[in-house]
């Protein structure tokens, strides 16, 4: 009976197998199951390493090594996970202009793959233009060959921070942390539709009403307007003939 359960559930150890035996009516303690388990040479097989693309990031793509110098220079994006009241998992993808801190785009869905990332970027590019650089971690959606190739076709340079180094992508990490702290930890989400509405409202609030400590307490939208006004009034220097 122990082997039957082990064959049906190869990732189970002897403790779970014991629980399965007990559920089937076997009156046997866990220590005896452990002895029999070892005597039979049973063991949980090692996890198979993924055969996907290796991490592409490096320290030279950290925010302090590659800082945003102007509006539209560097964008960053990353995912968040959230659950509804019934435990349904949702994914949130946010995109931030690092210089102005404006959230230029977001998406909320049950699943967002590389094709979904591209779809959101197409919409945001049409509305805000294209950045020179877009920074991400090494999530499989961000390093998909199809997405990287498309970004290069658009004239956008995709860069990835070093593996397991979220601090190197600090602007989007801070944005996501603010969203979680100020919205997601305070609201009970009942559906995907409600999540989309509430997150959309919060993003508008963040861009246009919420003072940002990194922008001398201006809102991201107000700072973006200030940058546009400065660019419009700054004379263009003439190059010598």
C-alpha positions as YAML, in Angstrom:
chain: A
units: angstrom
residues:
- id: 1
  name: UNK
  ca: [0.00, 0.00, 0.00]
- id: 2
  name: UNK
  ca: [2.90, 2.33, 0.73]
- id: 3
  name: UNK
  ca: [4.44, 1.71, -2.67]
- id: 4
  name: UNK
  ca: [1.10, 2.24, -4.42]
- id: 5
  name: UNK
  ca: [0.80, 5.70, -2.87]
- id: 6
  name: UNK
  ca: [4.46, 6.49, -3.57]
- id: 7
  name: UNK
  ca: [4.08, 5.49, -7.23]
- id: 8
  name: UNK
  ca: [0.94, 7.60, -7.58]
- id: 9
  name: UNK
  ca: [2.59, 10.63, -5.92]
- id: 10
  name: UNK
  ca: [6.33, 10.52, -6.69]
- id: 11
  name: UNK
  ca: [6.95, 13.94, -5.11]
- id: 12
  name: UNK
  ca: [5.61, 12.78, -1.73]
- id: 13
  name: UNK
  ca: [7.95, 11.89, 1.14]
- id: 14
  name: UNK
  ca: [7.26, 9.27, 3.80]
- id: 15
  name: UNK
  ca: [5.31, 11.71, 5.99]
- id: 16
  name: UNK
  ca: [2.75, 12.42, 3.28]
- id: 17
  name: UNK
  ca: [2.64, 8.73, 2.40]
- id: 18
  name: UNK
  ca: [1.91, 7.99, 6.07]
- id: 19
  name: UNK
  ca: [-0.93, 10.52, 5.98]
- id: 20
  name: UNK
  ca: [-2.29, 8.78, 2.87]
- id: 21
  name: UNK
  ca: [-2.10, 5.38, 4.57]
- id: 22
  name: UNK
  ca: [-3.87, 6.73, 7.64]
- id: 23
  name: UNK
  ca: [-6.60, 8.19, 5.44]
- id: 24
  name: UNK
  ca: [-7.05, 4.74, 3.90]
- id: 25
  name: UNK
  ca: [-7.53, 3.17, 7.34]
- id: 26
  name: UNK
  ca: [-4.04, 1.84, 8.05]
- id: 27
  name: UNK
  ca: [-3.25, 1.96, 11.78]
- id: 28
  name: UNK
  ca: [0.49, 2.46, 11.56]
- id: 29
  name: UNK
  ca: [2.70, 5.14, 13.07]
- id: 30
  name: UNK
  ca: [4.95, 7.42, 11.05]
- id: 31
  name: UNK
  ca: [8.20, 5.95, 12.41]
- id: 32
  name: UNK
  ca: [7.33, 2.49, 11.09]
- id: 33
  name: UNK
  ca: [6.46, 3.96, 7.69]
- id: 34
  name: UNK
  ca: [9.83, 5.74, 7.71]
- id: 35
  name: UNK
  ca: [11.67, 2.47, 8.43]
- id: 36
  name: UNK
  ca: [9.78, 0.61, 5.70]
- id: 37
  name: UNK
  ca: [10.28, 3.54, 3.31]
- id: 38
  name: UNK
  ca: [14.04, 3.43, 3.77]
- id: 39
  name: UNK
  ca: [14.17, -0.37, 3.72]
- id: 40
  name: UNK
  ca: [12.44, -0.35, 0.35]
- id: 41
  name: UNK
  ca: [14.93, 2.19, -0.98]
- id: 42
  name: UNK
  ca: [12.23, 4.76, -1.69]
- id: 43
  name: UNK
  ca: [13.15, 8.41, -2.02]
- id: 44
  name: UNK
  ca: [11.77, 11.59, -3.52]
- id: 45
  name: UNK
  ca: [13.39, 12.08, -6.94]
- id: 46
  name: UNK
  ca: [15.49, 15.24, -7.31]
- id: 47
  name: UNK
  ca: [13.81, 18.21, -8.89]
- id: 48
  name: UNK
  ca: [14.53, 18.62, -12.55]
- id: 49
  name: UNK
  ca: [16.25, 21.87, -13.43]
- id: 50
  name: UNK
  ca: [14.43, 23.92, -15.99]
- id: 51
  name: UNK
  ca: [15.74, 23.93, -19.51]
- id: 52
  name: UNK
  ca: [14.64, 27.49, -20.15]
- id: 53
  name: UNK
  ca: [16.75, 30.48, -21.06]
- id: 54
  name: UNK
  ca: [19.48, 31.39, -18.60]
- id: 55
  name: UNK
  ca: [19.46, 34.67, -16.69]
- id: 56
  name: UNK
  ca: [20.62, 37.57, -18.86]
- id: 57
  name: UNK
  ca: [21.12, 40.32, -16.29]
- id: 58
  name: UNK
  ca: [24.22, 41.94, -14.87]
- id: 59
  name: UNK
  ca: [25.25, 44.57, -12.34]
- id: 60
  name: UNK
  ca: [25.96, 47.08, -15.11]
- id: 61
  name: UNK
  ca: [22.22, 47.38, -15.68]
- id: 62
  name: UNK
  ca: [21.46, 48.39, -12.08]
- id: 63
  name: UNK
  ca: [19.66, 51.70, -11.63]
- id: 64
  name: UNK
  ca: [22.78, 53.37, -10.18]
- id: 65
  name: UNK
  ca: [24.98, 52.15, -13.04]
- id: 66
  name: UNK
  ca: [22.44, 53.05, -15.71]
- id: 67
  name: UNK
  ca: [20.41, 55.97, -14.28]
- id: 68
  name: UNK
  ca: [17.54, 57.70, -16.04]
- id: 69
  name: UNK
  ca: [18.84, 61.07, -17.27]
- id: 70
  name: UNK
  ca: [15.71, 62.51, -18.87]
- id: 71
  name: UNK
  ca: [12.05, 61.85, -19.56]
- id: 72
  name: UNK
  ca: [11.63, 58.70, -21.61]
- id: 73
  name: UNK
  ca: [15.22, 57.61, -21.15]
- id: 74
  name: UNK
  ca: [14.64, 54.55, -18.94]
- id: 75
  name: UNK
  ca: [11.41, 52.74, -18.15]
- id: 76
  name: UNK
  ca: [11.16, 49.78, -15.81]
- id: 77
  name: UNK
  ca: [8.50, 47.12, -15.45]
- id: 78
  name: UNK
  ca: [7.71, 44.19, -13.21]
- id: 79
  name: UNK
  ca: [4.93, 41.88, -12.08]
- id: 80
  name: UNK
  ca: [2.97, 41.68, -8.85]
- id: 81
  name: UNK
  ca: [0.80, 38.83, -7.60]
- id: 82
  name: UNK
  ca: [-2.48, 39.29, -5.78]
- id: 83
  name: UNK
  ca: [-5.43, 37.05, -4.88]
- id: 84
  name: UNK
  ca: [-9.15, 37.64, -4.80]
- id: 85
  name: UNK
  ca: [-11.28, 36.93, -1.74]
- id: 86
  name: UNK
  ca: [-11.80, 33.37, -3.03]
- id: 87
  name: UNK
  ca: [-8.10, 32.79, -3.56]
- id: 88
  name: UNK
  ca: [-8.03, 33.26, -7.34]
- id: 89
  name: UNK
  ca: [-4.55, 34.38, -8.40]
- id: 90
  name: UNK
  ca: [-4.20, 37.57, -10.45]
- id: 91
  name: UNK
  ca: [-1.12, 39.13, -12.03]
- id: 92
  name: UNK
  ca: [-0.45, 42.86, -12.21]
- id: 93
  name: UNK
  ca: [2.10, 44.29, -14.64]
- id: 94
  name: UNK
  ca: [3.21, 47.89, -14.06]
- id: 95
  name: UNK
  ca: [5.45, 50.14, -16.17]
- id: 96
  name: UNK
  ca: [7.11, 53.27, -14.75]
- id: 97
  name: UNK
  ca: [9.13, 56.08, -16.33]
- id: 98
  name: UNK
  ca: [12.05, 56.22, -13.91]
- id: 99
  name: UNK
  ca: [12.84, 59.92, -14.41]
- id: 100
  name: UNK
  ca: [9.35, 61.27, -13.70]
- id: 101
  name: UNK
  ca: [8.03, 58.27, -11.68]
- id: 102
  name: UNK
  ca: [4.89, 58.35, -13.84]
- id: 103
  name: UNK
  ca: [3.18, 54.99, -14.20]
- id: 104
  name: UNK
  ca: [2.80, 54.97, -17.96]
- id: 105
  name: UNK
  ca: [0.88, 51.70, -18.13]
- id: 106
  name: UNK
  ca: [-0.49, 48.70, -16.25]
- id: 107
  name: UNK
  ca: [-2.39, 45.50, -16.88]
- id: 108
  name: UNK
  ca: [-4.31, 43.11, -14.64]
- id: 109
  name: UNK
  ca: [-5.29, 39.59, -15.69]
- id: 110
  name: UNK
  ca: [-5.36, 35.98, -14.62]
- id: 111
  name: UNK
  ca: [-2.22, 35.32, -16.65]
- id: 112
  name: UNK
  ca: [0.16, 37.60, -18.55]
- id: 113
  name: UNK
  ca: [2.80, 35.97, -20.73]
- id: 114
  name: UNK
  ca: [5.31, 37.44, -23.15]
- id: 115
  name: UNK
  ca: [2.54, 38.08, -25.68]
- id: 116
  name: UNK
  ca: [0.57, 39.99, -23.03]
- id: 117
  name: UNK
  ca: [3.63, 42.04, -22.13]
- id: 118
  name: UNK
  ca: [4.07, 43.00, -25.77]
- id: 119
  name: UNK
  ca: [0.38, 43.88, -26.11]
- id: 120
  name: UNK
  ca: [0.60, 46.27, -23.17]
- id: 121
  name: UNK
  ca: [3.82, 47.81, -24.49]
- id: 122
  name: UNK
  ca: [2.24, 48.39, -27.89]
- id: 123
  name: UNK
  ca: [-0.57, 50.32, -26.25]
- id: 124
  name: UNK
  ca: [1.76, 52.33, -24.02]
- id: 125
  name: UNK
  ca: [4.18, 53.11, -26.87]
- id: 126
  name: UNK
  ca: [1.26, 54.47, -28.91]
- id: 127
  name: UNK
  ca: [0.24, 56.75, -26.01]
- id: 128
  name: UNK
  ca: [3.59, 57.83, -24.54]
- id: 129
  name: UNK
  ca: [6.17, 57.08, -27.19]
- id: 130
  name: UNK
  ca: [9.06, 54.65, -26.85]
- id: 131
  name: UNK
  ca: [11.74, 54.76, -24.15]
- id: 132
  name: UNK
  ca: [15.38, 54.39, -25.03]
- id: 133
  name: UNK
  ca: [15.88, 51.64, -22.44]
- id: 134
  name: UNK
  ca: [13.48, 49.36, -20.58]
- id: 135
  name: UNK
  ca: [14.73, 47.66, -17.42]
- id: 136
  name: UNK
  ca: [13.42, 44.40, -15.95]
- id: 137
  name: UNK
  ca: [14.41, 41.40, -13.89]
- id: 138
  name: UNK
  ca: [15.01, 37.96, -15.38]
- id: 139
  name: UNK
  ca: [11.40, 36.81, -15.40]
- id: 140
  name: UNK
  ca: [10.75, 34.40, -18.26]
- id: 141
  name: UNK
  ca: [8.22, 36.79, -19.79]
- id: 142
  name: UNK
  ca: [10.81, 39.57, -19.98]
- id: 143
  name: UNK
  ca: [13.62, 37.47, -21.46]
- id: 144
  name: UNK
  ca: [11.49, 35.66, -24.04]
- id: 145
  name: UNK
  ca: [13.27, 35.75, -27.38]
- id: 146
  name: UNK
  ca: [10.11, 36.95, -29.13]
- id: 147
  name: UNK
  ca: [9.75, 39.97, -26.83]
- id: 148
  name: UNK
  ca: [13.44, 40.91, -26.87]
- id: 149
  name: UNK
  ca: [13.54, 40.76, -30.66]
- id: 150
  name: UNK
  ca: [10.42, 42.89, -30.97]
- id: 151
  name: UNK
  ca: [11.77, 45.52, -28.57]
- id: 152
  name: UNK
  ca: [14.96, 45.80, -30.59]
- id: 153
  name: UNK
  ca: [12.87, 46.25, -33.73]
- id: 154
  name: UNK
  ca: [11.13, 49.13, -31.95]
- id: 155
  name: UNK
  ca: [14.46, 50.80, -31.19]
- id: 156
  name: UNK
  ca: [14.16, 50.04, -27.47]
- id: 157
  name: UNK
  ca: [17.10, 48.52, -25.62]
- id: 158
  name: UNK
  ca: [15.97, 45.84, -23.14]
- id: 159
  name: UNK
  ca: [18.26, 45.36, -20.13]
- id: 160
  name: UNK
  ca: [18.00, 42.98, -17.19]
- id: 161
  name: UNK
  ca: [19.35, 43.45, -13.68]
- id: 162
  name: UNK
  ca: [21.44, 40.75, -12.01]
- id: 163
  name: UNK
  ca: [19.60, 37.64, -10.87]
- id: 164
  name: UNK
  ca: [17.99, 37.85, -7.42]
- id: 165
  name: UNK
  ca: [18.84, 41.57, -7.12]
- id: 166
  name: UNK
  ca: [15.50, 43.46, -6.93]
- id: 167
  name: UNK
  ca: [17.26, 46.49, -5.42]
- id: 168
  name: UNK
  ca: [18.89, 47.04, -8.81]
- id: 169
  name: UNK
  ca: [15.42, 47.71, -10.21]
- id: 170
  name: UNK
  ca: [14.41, 49.90, -7.32]
- id: 171
  name: UNK
  ca: [12.03, 52.35, -8.98]
- id: 172
  name: UNK
  ca: [9.49, 49.75, -10.07]
- id: 173
  name: UNK
  ca: [10.01, 47.84, -6.82]
- id: 174
  name: UNK
  ca: [9.13, 50.97, -4.86]
- id: 175
  name: UNK
  ca: [6.11, 51.64, -7.04]
- id: 176
  name: UNK
  ca: [4.83, 48.10, -6.59]
- id: 177
  name: UNK
  ca: [5.47, 48.32, -2.86]
- id: 178
  name: UNK
  ca: [3.42, 51.51, -2.63]
- id: 179
  name: UNK
  ca: [0.57, 49.91, -4.55]
- id: 180
  name: UNK
  ca: [0.59, 46.90, -2.28]
- id: 181
  name: UNK
  ca: [0.82, 48.96, 0.92]
- id: 182
  name: UNK
  ca: [-1.69, 51.67, 0.02]
- id: 183
  name: UNK
  ca: [-4.20, 49.61, -1.98]
- id: 184
  name: UNK
  ca: [-3.87, 45.84, -2.10]
- id: 185
  name: UNK
  ca: [-3.33, 45.38, 1.63]
- id: 186
  name: UNK
  ca: [-6.35, 47.58, 2.35]
- id: 187
  name: UNK
  ca: [-8.88, 46.23, -0.15]
- id: 188
  name: UNK
  ca: [-10.66, 42.89, -0.50]
- id: 189
  name: UNK
  ca: [-10.82, 42.05, -4.20]
- id: 190
  name: UNK
  ca: [-13.86, 40.05, -5.26]
- id: 191
  name: UNK
  ca: [-13.19, 39.71, -8.98]
- id: 192
  name: UNK
  ca: [-10.84, 40.51, -11.83]
- id: 193
  name: UNK
  ca: [-13.11, 43.36, -12.91]
- id: 194
  name: UNK
  ca: [-13.01, 44.94, -9.46]
- id: 195
  name: UNK
  ca: [-9.22, 44.58, -9.34]
- id: 196
  name: UNK
  ca: [-8.90, 46.35, -12.69]
- id: 197
  name: UNK
  ca: [-11.13, 49.21, -11.57]
- id: 198
  name: UNK
  ca: [-9.47, 49.74, -8.19]
- id: 199
  name: UNK
  ca: [-5.93, 49.48, -9.54]
- id: 200
  name: UNK
  ca: [-6.79, 51.89, -12.36]
- id: 201
  name: UNK
  ca: [-8.16, 54.38, -9.84]
- id: 202
  name: UNK
  ca: [-5.08, 54.05, -7.66]
- id: 203
  name: UNK
  ca: [-2.69, 54.54, -10.60]
- id: 204
  name: UNK
  ca: [-4.51, 57.76, -11.58]
- id: 205
  name: UNK
  ca: [-4.32, 58.89, -7.95]
- id: 206
  name: UNK
  ca: [-0.60, 58.04, -7.82]
- id: 207
  name: UNK
  ca: [0.16, 59.95, -11.01]
- id: 208
  name: UNK
  ca: [-1.94, 63.05, -10.42]
- id: 209
  name: UNK
  ca: [-2.71, 63.46, -6.70]
- id: 210
  name: UNK
  ca: [-0.16, 61.64, -4.55]
- id: 211
  name: UNK
  ca: [2.91, 63.81, -3.65]
- id: 212
  name: UNK
  ca: [6.16, 61.95, -4.24]
- id: 213
  name: UNK
  ca: [9.01, 62.39, -1.77]
- id: 214
  name: UNK
  ca: [11.58, 61.81, -4.51]
- id: 215
  name: UNK
  ca: [10.16, 64.72, -6.56]
- id: 216
  name: UNK
  ca: [10.22, 67.42, -3.88]
- id: 217
  name: UNK
  ca: [6.65, 66.41, -2.98]
- id: 218
  name: UNK
  ca: [5.33, 67.06, -6.46]
- id: 219
  name: UNK
  ca: [3.12, 64.51, -8.14]
- id: 220
  name: UNK
  ca: [4.67, 62.53, -11.00]
- id: 221
  name: UNK
  ca: [2.32, 64.21, -13.48]
- id: 222
  name: UNK
  ca: [3.22, 67.68, -12.18]
- id: 223
  name: UNK
  ca: [6.93, 66.88, -12.41]
- id: 224
  name: UNK
  ca: [6.48, 65.59, -15.97]
- id: 225
  name: UNK
  ca: [4.77, 68.89, -16.91]
- id: 226
  name: UNK
  ca: [7.62, 70.81, -15.29]
- id: 227
  name: UNK
  ca: [10.15, 68.83, -17.35]
- id: 228
  name: UNK
  ca: [8.18, 69.52, -20.53]
- id: 229
  name: UNK
  ca: [8.05, 73.25, -19.76]
- id: 230
  name: UNK
  ca: [11.79, 73.34, -19.08]
- id: 231
  name: UNK
  ca: [12.51, 71.56, -22.34]
- id: 232
  name: UNK
  ca: [10.29, 73.99, -24.25]
- id: 233
  name: UNK
  ca: [11.96, 77.10, -22.80]
- id: 234
  name: UNK
  ca: [15.57, 75.91, -22.95]
- id: 235
  name: UNK
  ca: [17.22, 77.34, -26.09]
- id: 236
  name: UNK
  ca: [18.75, 74.84, -28.43]
- id: 237
  name: UNK
  ca: [22.46, 75.47, -28.83]
- id: 238
  name: UNK
  ca: [23.62, 75.88, -32.41]
- id: 239
  name: UNK
  ca: [26.39, 73.70, -33.68]
- id: 240
  name: UNK
  ca: [29.26, 75.45, -35.48]
- id: 241
  name: UNK
  ca: [29.20, 75.12, -39.26]
...
